[in-house]
Amino acid sequence: MRAEFSVEDMTCGHCEKAVTRALADALPGAAVHIDLAAHTVSVEGDAGVAEAAIREAGYTPVKV
């Protein structure tokens, strides 16, 4: 299952790396795609787990 989020407070390369790392820790092996310009995150796996991981990294995901 694919989960997609808008993460408006993800604004730079550091943010992108932090979100990627958080998702890799929470969903090992899951495919993650981040479009920094559009502030979107797409990840294969459980949407609830992904959302919690992004929040724990300090960002505000909104499921799309």
Order of alpha helices (4+ residues) and beta strands (2+ residues): beta-alpha-beta-beta-alpha-beta
